[in-house]
Amino acid sequence: MTGNDLTGPAGVLGLLAALRGRVAALVDARSAGDPTAGDPLRGLYVTEDTARRIAAAPGPGAPRDGGVPSPDAGAREGDDVPIPAPGVPAGDGDVPLPGVPAGDGDVPLPGVGAPAEDDGSPLPRTDGTGRLTDLSRVFGLTALDAHILVSALAPDVDRGFEALYGYLNDDVGRRRATVALALDLAGTGPFDAAARDRFHPAAPLRSGGLLEVEDEDRPLPGRALRVPERVVAYLLGDDGRLDARLPSAEVELLGPSGDGITAPSPLGARVVAAGPVTVHLRERVPGAATDGVVAALRAAGRPVLRYRPEGVDEAVARALLREARLRGAAVVVEPLPERSGPLVRALASSGTTVVLAGTEAPDPRWAPHAELIALDAPGGTEGPGDLWHRELGSLEVDFDLDAATAPYRLSGDQVRRAARSARALAAFEGTALTLAQLQRGARLVSAPLLDSRARRIRPAVGFADLVLPEEPLGLLRELTGRARDRDRVLGEWGLRTGGGRGRGVVALFAGESGTGKTLGAEVVAGELGLDLYVVDLSSVVDKYVGETEKNLERIFAEVDRTDCVLLFDEADAVFGKRSEVKSSHDRYANLESAYLLQRLEAFDGIAVLTTNLRANIDEAFTRRLDLVVEFPFPDPGQRLSLWRSCLAGTPKEEGLEEELARCAAEFELAGGAIRSAAVTAGYLAAARGAAVTSEDVRAGARREYRKAGRLVPDAGAPWAP
């Protein structure tokens, strides 16, 4: 194996052999200066001589024998260094505390006993320079707090403190500082009420997440102290990584330089100018307003911690707030989860800029003692396609990008993810970016969570698949246009009236069964590049009073914040007429219709109602409908087109076209029945292993007549009395 060959088992064994040699050298070096090296009980106890020898040894930053610095040497002027143990004379290699000249005496603390006379190491001052000073200023630490912090983190930086603390704790197994030991090193003790107060959960050390007090079952003086690894890393000058809990909790660190995609918003400029402030934004679309605020913060040189919580986790919230204070970063949380009171209380009024966003109004009980500024998110100043144009840049497309992206109400972050997904799909398929790839990427980031209450249909049809007269066909095209242009007409042009009305588009498709109402809704969804969700009435209607309305509200709220077409098939079951109130049952039955009348006023999505009993729809809904599309029963020419469309992909015998024309004229079937008849003809032909014949088509048509209980036109001689 060559010296550079690290592949395979032999390479690993070679590395282990080299490591074994280094370990042996380190054992020899340490045992040479350790008089207890031959003691069989070494490590089970610490003698006084051993403790003095370890305490007098140079620290991690001091030169080793021969004047060679240790690997972690190199403390710069102004850096914070650990405090030497009291009672141990400072050696020539000791580094004085920053801002505290050696030999100047002790620094008294208000309310805390003076340091012991033999303590040659004054408490650290918090008015100098260095990371410890910055930490003290940001978290409001006193000199005693800083001393406690340094005493607690010493074993995490210098392993020699483990044996020293074991000796001082009179328990070799307790290798961390305790409350009593930390206070003893500061020249006071747990008898001092002001000193004990520094360990209260509301005191700066613990409330800021800088210090953990373990062993809660022990009396306070004997409890061990631990400094979180993130705080240790910060004091050692390491800001390369977030706290270990944050990346897995969907926390993203955004540097101070902007992304060039989202422009800073005026609201963001006001947040930057306000300084440390807690703001709640009520958004219509998650991320629509916070993107501009984030851009403004980053443009002002502030890093941003963006948190997308899936639930309330107070431990993550505390770690997030500590990270923000260590970095001088702002915090943006969106969208807020349900019952977010504990999360808001943990973040509000923390001396840090915190922006909270959600679709619900803020609850005053979330943070009653915090100065929470509640605002409605302003509307965007950019057109629907501006973000897409900037994200896709100079990428050439063969479709109208503005028209293709108009139906989607996406935030800047969602646009970035959708464009990235579309480009990746185009690269995978080895083609230029197509409309279908763009729509697929947009659907991935904006799909609603309705699978438990609605059935998703991925549209696979277009206007070419519809057989309708010009008038209903024109109304369907108008419906797609309304969905695309609603932001311009209702928003920019100001044609939306007051009263809290939304920007939704609601249409009613009426007609006999099988005339193409559901297919028309699928065509509209496909033309817009959206998924169609058919509401499952069994998961909505509930026998208990008020539960149906709650289920409907969950559906409407989810559609409001995402992009899809919602279909209420057989809508008269839910949007039925109100009846005269003659009993309590009538009153509660009318509540459902009253709720729907109110909810449609504020609806922001796209909904289609279908019914074959239009007379059963409450007239009050008519005013709230944007369009009413009548689907007529097909005439013979349309029925022939339907037969051709349904059998387009099947093998057919010669001369079948004449039979289709005869069936279209003789059998008065709607489009749904013609499709069923064509499927029957296909099965009959498949069973024979042959092409579809005239008899197969006529057999399918007869079967549909019999299913409907109608007389078959060519069943034989008419009945005679």
NUFIBA-16036 format. One record per residue: residue in one letter; x, y, z of N, C-alpha, C in turn. Coordinates in steps of 0.2 Angstrom, whole numbers, plus 5000, padded with zeros to 4 digits. Layout:
<nodes>
AXYZXYZXYZ...
</nodes>
This chain:
<nodes>
M500449945000500050005000500450065000T500350114995500750174995500550225001G500950275002500750325007500150355006N499950364999499250404998498650354996D498750294997498250244996497850235002L497250275002496750265008496150235006T496150195001495550154999495550085001G494950065003494949995005495149985013P495049915015495149905022495949915024A496349905019497049915021497249985022G496850035019496950105020496750125027V496150105029495950115036496450085041L496650025040497149995045497750035045G497950065040498550105040498450165044L497950195043497750255047497750235055L497450185056497350165063498050145066A498550115062499250105064499550175066A499450225061499750285063499450315069L498850315070498550345076498750305082R498850245082499150205087499850235089G500250255084500950275086500850345089R500350385087500350455090500050445097V499550405098499350385105499850365110A500350325107500850295112501350355113A501450405109501950455110501550505115L500950515115500650555119500650525126V500550465127500550425133501250435136D501750425132502450435135502550505137A502350555133502450625135502050645142R501450615143501050635149501350595155S501550535154501750495160502450515162A502850555158503450575160503450625165G502950665165502950725170502350705175D502150645175501550635180501850585185P501950605192502250555197501750505198T501050505197500550455198500450405192A500950415188500750365182500750295183G501150275188501150205190500650185195D500250225198499750215203499250175200P499050115202498550075199497850105200L497750145205497150175206497050245203R497550265198497550325195496850335191G496550395192495950415189495350405193L495450365199494850355203494850405209Y495450445210495450495215495950545212V495950605215496350665214496750685220T497350685221497750705227497850775227E498050805232498150875233498750895228D499250855228499850865224499650865217T499250815215499050815208498650875206A498150895210497750955209498251015208R498751025212499151085212499551085205R499851025204500251015198499751035191I499151005191498751025185498551095185A498451125191498251195191498851245189A499451225190500051265189500251255182A500051195178500251185171499951245167P500351255161500051305156499451285153G499051335151498351325148498451305141P497851295138497851275131498251325126G498251385128498551435123499251455125A499551415130500251435132500751385128P501351415127501851375124501951305128R502151255124502351195127503051195128D503351135130504051125132504451145125G504951185126505351195120505151255116G504651295119504351355116503951345110V503651285109503251265103502551275106P502151325102501451335105501051275104S500551265108500051215107499651225101P499251175098498851185092498351235093D498051245099497551295100497751365102A498451375102498751435104498551485099G498651555100498551605096498051655098A497951665104497451705106497651775104R497251815102497351885099497251935105E497551995104497452045109496652065109G496352065115495652085115495252025116D495551965115495151905115494951885123D494451855124494251825131494651765132V494851755138495251695140494951675147P495051605148494751585155495151615161I494751615166495051645172495451595176P496051615178496451565182496051545189A496251485192495851465198496151515204P495651535208495951575214496351535218G496851575221497351545226497951515222V497951515216498551495212498851555209P499551565211499851615208499951615201A499851675198499851685191500651675188G500751625183501351615181501551665176D502151655173502351705168501951695162G501751645160501351635154500651645155D500351675160499651685161499451745157V498951745154498651805150498151845154P498251905155497751945159497151955156L496551965160495951965157495852035153P495552035147495452095143495152155147G495552205147495252265150495352265157V495752215160495852215167496652205168P496952265170497652255171497852215177A498352175176498552125181498752165187G498552135193498752165199498352225201D497852245198497452305199496952295205G496952235207496452215213495852195211D495352185215494752155214494252205212V493752175208493152225205492552205209P492352245214491752235218491152235214L490652185216490052185212489452205217P489052245215488452275219488052215222G488052215228487552165231487952095232V488552085230488952025230489552035235G489651985239490251995244490852005240A491352035243492052055240492351985239P492751985233493151925232493651905238A493851845239494251825244494951855243E495251865249495951905249496451865245D496451805245496951765241496751755234D496251785231496051775224496451835220G496851805217497251855213496951865206S496351835204496051845198495451885199P495451945197494751985198494251965193L493651975194493051955190493151995183P492951965178492951995171492552055171R492752115168492352175167491952165160T491452195160490952185154490952245150D491452295151491452355147492052365142G492452305141492952305137492852285130T493252245127493152215120493252145120G493052115115493052035114492352005115R492351945113491651905113491251905119L491651895125491351895131491051955133T491352015131491052075132490452085128D490452065122489852075117489352035120L489451975122488951935125488651965131S489051995135488752025141488352085140R488452115135488052175133487452155130V487452105125486852085122486352055127F486552015131486151975136486052005143G486352065144486352105150486652065156L487252035155487552005160487952045165T488052035171488452065176489152035176A489652065179490252035180490251965183L489751955188489751895191489451845186D488951865182488651815177489251795172A489651845170490251825166490651775169H490851785175491251735179490951665180I490351665181489951605182490051565175L489951605169489951575163490551545161V491151585162491751555161491951495165S491751495172491951445176491551385174A490951385171490551335169490851305162L491051345158491351315151492051295151A492351305157493151285157493251215155P492851165158493051095156492851075149D492451115145492351105138492851135134V493351175137493851205133494551175135D494651165142495251135144495151075149R495351015146495150955150495450955157G496050995158496350995165495851015170F495351055168494851075173494451025176E494350965172493950915174494250885181A494850865181495150845187495150895193L495250955191495251015196494551015199Y494051015195493351025198493150965202G493450905199493250845203493550845210Y494150875211494550885217494150935221L493950985218493651045222492951025224N492650975220491950955222491950895227D492550875228492650815233492250755230D492250755223491950695220492250695213V492750645212493050635206492650625200G491950605201491550585196491150655194R491150705198490850765196491350815193R491450815187491950855183491750915180R491150945182490951005180490851055186A490851115185490751165190490051155193T489951165199489351165203489151245204V488551255207488351325209488851345214A488951305219489351325225490051335223L490351295218491051305216491151365212A490651375207490651435203490651505208L490251505213490151555217490851565222D491051505224491651505228492251535224L492351525217492851545213492751625212A492151645213492051715212492051755219G492251725224492351755231491751765235T491151735233490551735236490351665237G489651655239489451585240488651585239P488451525240487651515240487351545245F487651565250487351605256487151675254D487351695249487251765246486651765242A486051795244485451795240485551825233A485951885233486051915226486351865222A486851825224487251785220486851725218R486451695223485951645221485451665215D485251725215484751745211485051745203R485751745203485951735196485851665192F485551625196485351555194484651545193H484251595194483551595193483351585186P482851545184482651535177482551605174A482351655177482151715174482751765173A483351745177483951785176484251775170P484651825168484951825161485251765158L485651735163486051675161485551615158R485051605162484651545160484051565156S483751625156483251645152483551655145G484151675144484451685138484751625134G484751565138484951505136485751495136L486051535140486751535140487051475145L486651455150486851415155486251365157E486451305158485951255160486151225167V485651225171485751195178485451125178E485951085179485751015179485650985186D485450925187485350885193484850925197E484250935195483650975198483450935205D483650875206483450845212483950855218R484450885216484950905221484850975224P485050995230485051055232485351105228L485251165228485451215223486251215223P486551225229487351225229487651165225G487351105225487651055222487451035215R487151075212486851065205487451085200A487551045195488051055190487851105185L488351135182488251195177488551165170R488151185165488351165158488251225154V488651235149488651285144488451255138P487951275134487751245128488351245123E488451195119489051195114488951255110R488351275108488351335103488651395106V488551405113488851465117489551455117V489851395119490551385119490851405112A490551385107490851395100490851465099Y490351505101490351575100490851615103L490951595110491551625113492251605111L492251555107492951535104492951565097G492451605095492551635088492251595083D491851545084491551505079490851525077D490651545072489951565070489851525063G490151475062490051445055489451405055R489151375060488551335060488051365065L487451345063486851355067486851305073D486451325078486351275084486151215080A486351155083486251085080485451075079R485051105084484351085083483951125078L484251185075483851225071483851205064P484351175061484251155054483651105053S483651055057483151005057482451025058A482451085061481751125063481551175058E481851165052481651215046481851285048V482451295050482751365051483251375046E483251425043483651445037484051505039L484651515038485051575039485151605033L484951665032485051705026485551765028G486051765024486551815025486351885023P486751935025486552005025486452025017S486751995013486752015006486151985003G485752034999485152014996485151954991D484651924989484651874983484551904976G484351974976484252004969483551984966I483151944969482551924967481951964969T481951964976481352004979481652074981A481252124979481452194981481152204988P481552254992481352274998480752304998S480252295003479652325003479652385008P479152435007479152495011479052475019L478652415019478552395026479152365029G479552335025480252315028480652365030A480652425026481052485028480852505035R480152505036479952535042480152485048V480152425047480352375052481152385053V481552395048482252405049482352465053A481952525052482052585055481852585062A481352535064481052535071481552505076G482052475074482452435078482152375081P482352355087482052295090481352295091V480952265087480252265087479952195086T479352185088478952125087478352145083V478252115077477752135072477352065070H476752075070476352015067475952045061L476152005055475852015049475251965047R474651995046474151945043474151945036E474351885033474451885026473851845023R473751855016473251825013473551755010V474151765007474551715005475251705009P475351645012475951645016476651665012G477051715015477651735012477551795008A476951815006476851865001477151935003A477051945010477352005013477952005016T478151945019478751935023479351935018D479251915012479851915007480151985007G479652035006479952105005480252125012V479952105018480252125024480952095025V481052025023481651995023482152025019A481952045013482452085008482652145011A482252185014482452245017482952235023L482852185027483252175032483952155030R483952115025484652095022484952155018A484552195015484852255012485152295017A484952305023485152345028485752315032G486052255029486552225032486452175038R485752155039485552115044485552045042P485851995045485651925044484951905046V484651865043483951845045483951765046L483551745051483451675053482751665051R482551625046481851615044481651545046Y481151545050480851485053480151475051R480151405048479451385046479251325051P478951345056478751285061478151245059E478251185060477751135059477251125065G477451145071477151145077477451195082V477251195088477551235093478051195097D478651215097479251185100479551245104E479451245110479751305114480451295115A480751235115481451225115481851255109V481551235103481751265097481751345097A481151365099481051445100481651475104R481751445109482351475114482951475110A483151415107483751405103483751455098L483251465094483151515089483351585091L483051605097483151675099483851685102R484151635105484851635107485251645101E485151605095485551615089485451685086A484851715086484751775084485151825088R485151825094485551875098486251865098L486551805097487251795096487451825089R487051815084487251845078487051915076G486651945080486352005079485852005073A485451945072485051935067484351945069A483951955063483251965064482851895063V482251885066481951825066481251835062V481151795057480551795053480251725054V479651725057479251655058478651655054E478551615049477951605045477951535041P477351515041476751535044476651515051L476351545056476251525062475851465063P475951415067475551355068474951375072E474551325072473951325077474151335084R473751365088473851375095474651395096S474851455093475451475093475651515099G475251525104475351565110476051555113P476251495115476851485118477451505114L477351495107477951515103477951595102V477451625102477451695102477751725108R477551695114477751725120478551715121A478751665118479451645119479951695115L479651725109479951765105479851835106A479251855108479051925108479451965114S479652025113479952075117480552045120S481052025115481651995117482252035116G482152095113482652145112482952125105T482552085101482752065094482152085089T482352095083481852105078481452045076V480852035078480451975076479851995072V479851955066479251965062478851905062L478251905064477751845064477251855059A477151795055476651805050476151745050G475551755048475051705047474451725044T473951685042473351705039472851715044E472951705051472451715056472651785059A472151815062472251875066472551855073P472951905075473351885081472851885087D473051845092472651835098472951875104P472651925107472951965112473151925118R472951865119473151825124473851785123W474051795116474751765115475251795119A475351855119475851885123475551955126P475251945132474852005135475352055137H475952045139476452095142476952115136A476852095130477352115125477052165121E477452205118477252255113477252225106L476652195105476552165098476152205094I476552225088476252265083475852225078A475252235077474852195073474652235067L474852205061474652235054474352195049D473952215045473752185039474252185034A474552135031475052135026474752175020P475152225017474952265011475052215005G474652235000474652204994475352214990G475552164986476152164983476152224977T476752254976476752304971477052284965E477152214964477452184958476852144955G476952144948476452104944476552034945P476051994943476151914945476751884942G476951914936477451874932478151904934D478251964938478851994939479351944942L479151914947479551864951479851814946W479351784942479551734938480051754933H479951814930480451844925481151844928R481151874934481851884937482151814939E481751764941481951704943482251664937L481851664932482051624926482551664921G482551734923483151764919483051774912S483551754908483551764901483351694897L483051644901482851584899482351594893E482451564888481951564882481351514883V480751544883480151494883479751514877D479351464875478951464869478151474871F478051504877477351514879477351584883D476751614884476651674887476751664895L477351684897477551674904477051714909D476851774907476351804912475651774912A475451754906474751714907474851644910A475351614909475451544912475551554920T475851604922475951604930475351654933A474951684930474451724933473951684938P473751624936473351594941473651574948Y474351574948474651554955474751614959R474551614965474751664970475251644975L475851644972476451614976476851674979S477251654984477651704987478351704984G478851744985479451744982479851684983D479851654989480151594990479851534987Q479151534986478851484982478951484975V479051544972479251554965479951524964R480351544969481051514968481051444968R480751414972480651334973480351304966A479751344964479451314958479851324952A480251374951480651384945481251334946R481551324951482051274952481851204950S481251184953480951124951480851114944A480551164941480451164933481051154929R481551194931482151194927482551124928A482451094934482751034935482350974931L481750984931481350934927481550944920A481551004917481751014910482450984909A482950994913483650964912483550884912F483150864917483150784917482850754911E482350794908482050764902482450784896G482950834896483350854891482950894886T482550934888482150984884482151054886A481951104882481851164884481251174889L481251224893480751234898480051234894T479651194896478951194893478451214898L477851234896477251254900477051204905A477051134903476851084907477351074913Q478051084912478551084917478451134922L478351194919478251254924477651244928Q477051224925476451214929476551154934R476951104933477051054938477451084943G477951124942478351144948477951194952A477551234949477051274953476651234957R476351184954475851144958476151114964L476851094963477151054969477251104975V477251164974477351214980476751244982S476151234979475551264981474951224982A475151154982474551104982474251114989P473651114990473251114997473351045000L473251045007473250985010472450965011L472150945006471450925006471350855005D471850815005471750745003471250705007S471150725014470750695018470050715017R469850765014469250795013469050805006A469450795001469350804994469750754990R469450734984469850694980470150734974R470850724973471250764969471150734962I471050774957471050754950471650794946R472150764943472650794939472350804932P472150864930471850874923472250844918A471850804913472150774907471750794901V471350844901470850864896470950934894G470750954889470751024887470051044883F470051104881469451124877469251084871A469851054868469651014862469250954864D469250934870468950874872468150884874L467950954874467350974876466850974869V466250954870465750954864465250994867L465251064866464751104868464551164863P463951194864463851244859464251304861E464251354857464751414857464651454864E463951464866463851504872464151474878P464051414880464351384886465051374886L465351364879466051354878466351424879G466051484877466351544878466351564886L465851544889465751564896466351524900L466551464898467051424901467751464900R467851484894468451524893468451594897E467851624897467851684902467951664909L467751604911467951584918468751584919T469051554914469751544915470051614915G469851664911470051734910469951764917R469351754920469251794927469751764932A469951704932470451674936471151704935R471251714929471951744928472051814929D471451854928471551924928471251954935R471051914939470651944945471051994949D471751974950472152024954472252094950R472252094944472252154940471552194941V471052154939470352194939470152214946L470152164951469952174957470452214962G471052204960471552234965471852304962E472152304956472452364953471952414951W471452384948470852434945470352444951G470352414956469952434962469252424961L469052364957468352354956468052304961R468452294966468152254972467852294977T467252284979466852324983467152314990G466852354995467052345002466752285005G466652285012466352235016466752175017G467452175016467852115017467752065012R467552085005467452035000468152014997G468151954996468751924993468851924986R469351894983469551894976469351834973G468951794976468751724973468351724967V468351674963467951664957467551604958V466851614958466351554959465951554954A465851494951465351474945464951424947L464351424944463851364944463751334937F463851274937463751234931463051194932A462651204928461951174929461751134922G461451084923461251044917461050974919E460750934914460550864916461250824917S461050764920461650724922461950694915G462650694915463050674910463150724904T462950784905463050834900463750874900G464150844905464850874905465050924910K464750924915464850984920465550964924T465650904926466250884929466850894925L466750874918467250874913467450944912G466950994912467051064911467451094916A467351074923467751094928468451074928E468551004925469250984924469551024919V469251034913469551074908469751144910V469351174914469551244917470151234921A470151184926470751174930471351164926G471351124920471851104916472151164912E471651204910471851264906472251314911L472051314917472451364922473051334925G473151264923473751234926473651214933L473051204936472951194943472651124944D472651094950472351034951471651044953L471250994951470550994953470350954959Y470050984964469950944970469150944971V468950874971468150864971468050854979V467650894982467450884989467050824990D467350784995467050724997466450745002L465850735000465250755005465250715011S465450655011465450615016465950635022S466450675020466950695025466750765027V466250795024466050865026465350865030V464850835028464250835031464250795037D464050825043464050795049463350805053K463150755056462450755059462450805065Y463050825068463050865074463050935072V462650975076462551045074463251085074G463351115069463951155068464551125065E464551055065465151025063465251025055T464651025052464751035044465051105042E464851155046465151225045465951225046K466151185052466851185053467251145048N466951095045467251055040467351095034L466851135032466851175026467351235027E467351255033467851315034468551295033R468751225035469351205034469551195027I469051175023469151175016469251245013F468851285014468851355011469551385013A469751385020470351415022470951385018E470951325017471551295014471551315006V470951315003470951334996471151414996D470951455001471151525001471851535000R472251495004472951505004473351464999T473051424995473451384990473051394983D473351364978473051364971472751304969C472151304968471851244965471151264963V470751214960470051224958469651184962L469151204966468751164971468151154968L467951094967467251074964466851044969F466251074970465651044974465251014969D465250944968464850904964464150894968E463650894964462950894967462950944973A463051004971463051064976462451074979D461851054977461251064980461151024987A461650974988461650944994461850995000V462251034998462551085003462351155002F462151174996461951244995461251244993G460851204997460151204996459751264998K459151264997458751324999458551325006R458551385009458351385016457551375016S457351355022456651335023456351385028E455651385028455351425033455451395040V455651435045455751405052455151395055K455051335056454451305060454651275067S455251255067455451215073456251235074S456551205079457251215080457651185075H457451125072457751095067457851135061D457351175059457351215053457851275054R457851295061458351355062459051325061Y459251275064459951245063460051225056A459551205052459651185045459851245041N459551305043459651365039460351395041L460651375046461351395048461851385043E461751325040462251305035462251345029S461651355027461651405021461851475023A461651495028461851565031462651565031Y462951515034463651515034463951525027L463751485022464051475016463951545012L463351575013463251645010463751695012Q463951695019464451735022465151715019R465251655019465951635017466151645010L465651635005465751654998465951724997E465651765002465851835001466651855002A466951815006467651825008468051775005F467851735000468251684997468751704992D469351684993469851704988470051654983G469851594983470051544978469551534972I469551484969469151464963468751404965A468151414964467651354966467151354960V466951284959466451274954465851234957L465251254957464751214959464351184954T464151114954463851084949463151054952T462651054948461951034950461551014944N461150964944460650954939459950964942L459951004947459351024950459451094952R459451144947459651214949459051244953A458451224952457951254956458051244964N458451194965458551174973459051224976I459451264971459951304974459651364977D459851394983459551454986459651514981E459151554980459251604976459751654978A459851664985460351704988461051694985F461251634983461851614981461951644974T461451654970461551674963461851744963R461751794967462051854967462851844968R463051794972463751784974464151744969L463751724963464051684958464351734953D464951714950465251754945464951734938L464851674937464551644931464051584932V463551584928463151524928463151494921V463351434921463451404914462951344913E462551354908462051304907462351254902F462351184904462551134900461951104896P461851114890461251084887461251014885F460750984884460750914881460950914874P461450864872461750874866461250854860D461250894855460850874849461150824845P460850794839461150734835461850754833G462050814831462650824828463250824834Q463050854840463450844845463550774848R463050734847463050664850463550624845L463550644838463950604834464750624836S464850694837465550714839465750674846L465250664850465450634856465550554855W465250524851465350454849466050454846R466250494841466850494838467450504843S467350554848467850564853467950514858C467350474860467450424864467850364861L467750354855467950294851468650304847A468950364849469450384844470050344845G470150314851470750274852470650194851T470050174849469950104849469950084841P470150014840470149984833469449974831K469250004825468550004823468549964816E467949934815467849904808467749954803E467749934797467649974791466849994791G466650054789465950074789465650084796L466050094801465750104808465550184808E465750224804465550294804464850304803E464550264798463850264796463450244802E463650194806463250164811463250214817L463850254818463850304823463350354822A463350374816462850434814462150404815R461950344813461250314815461150314822C461650294826461550284833461450354837A461850404834461750474837461050504835A460750484830460150504828459550474832E459650404833459150364836459150364843F459750364846459750364854459950424857E459450454860459550524864459950514870L460550514870461050504876461450564877A461550574883461950634885462750604885G463150654885463850634885464150584889G463950584896464150534900463850464898A463250454896462950394894463250374887I463450414883463850394877464550364879R464850394883465450364886465350294888S464850284892464750224895464550174890A464250194885464050144879464650134875A465150174874465750164871466150114875V466250124881466550074885466350004885T465650004885465349934884465549904877A465449944872465649924865466449894865G466849934869467549914869467649844873Y467249834878467349774882467049714877L466549724874466249674870466749654864A467149704861467549694856468249654859A468449674865469049644868468949574870A468249554872468149494873468249444867R468049474861468149434855468849434852G469249484855469849494852469849524845A469349564844469249594837469149674838A469049704832468849774832468149784834V468049854836467349874838466949874832T466349834832465849834826465249874828S464849874822464249914823463749884828E463749814828463349784833463549804840D464249804842464449824848464249894850V464249944846464050004847463350014849R462949974845462249974846462049944852A462349884854462249854860462449894866G462949934866463049984871462550034872A462350064866461750114867461150084870R460950024868460349994870460449984878R461049964880461149954887460950014891E461250074889461150134892460350154892Y460050134887459350154887458950104893R459150044893458850004898459050024905K459650044906459850074913459450124915A459250174910458850234912458050214912G457850154910457150134910456750154904R457150164899456750194893456650134888L456150144883456050104878456650104873V456850044871457450044866457050054859P457350104855457050114848456950054844D457450014843457449954839457349894842A456949884847456949824851456449774848G456049794843455649754839454949784838A454449744836453849774834453549814840P453149864839452849904844452349864847W452149874853451649844857450949854854A450549804853449849814850449349794855P448749824856448249804861447949734858
</nodes>
